[in-house]
């Protein structure tokens, strides 16, 4: 199945309404985002075509798991944003719930960044998109850094080392291998962390890193 599945959307709506109590306006924006992604996905690979039929469960709701953490901060940086996961989904969810929250979405692929720019404009989000490599970014330290299915923890900590301030936290969507990734990362880093189950995913985990410093 390559197109959007109404049953998948309906299940996603129910989950978001029950777990996060999102507004109908927010669901309408997410529907708009899903339709826009489907249109662009015919030209550039934002998500696997076979995932379009389970877009809500596998992608949108999975990303929404981060919203349940009540993370602090006004400026969020989303790295490797790709098709908008999780940064664009989080920006949609914050539009009504936390309108003061600003998002910076970064991806090295200029075509994907063009999609993000278009989606941000159409959805009128408090966000900007940049085409850049993470390690080349220069910006004030964000409050929160998010990422999904991008790279192992050790590499993510290296990429973001010069971006993080004293109070910067990372909130990463991970899978079953999060324990192995942390074991590898802790050979090089002191990490203050918490691993939580993602309420919208059977196997998904949310890794919250409050502080990380290199081992000497």
Secondary structure, 3 states (H helix, E strand, C coil): CCCCCHHHHHHHHHHHHHHHCCCHHHHHHHHHHHHHHHHHHCCCCCCCHHHHHHHHHHHHHHHHHHHHHCCCCCEEEEECCCCCCCHHHHHHHHHHHCCCCEEEEEECCHHHHHHHHHHHHHHCCCEEEEECCHHHCCCCCCCEEEEECCCCHHHHHHHCCCCCCCCCEEEEEECCCHHHHHHHHCCCEEEEEEEEECCCCCCCEEEEEEEEEECC
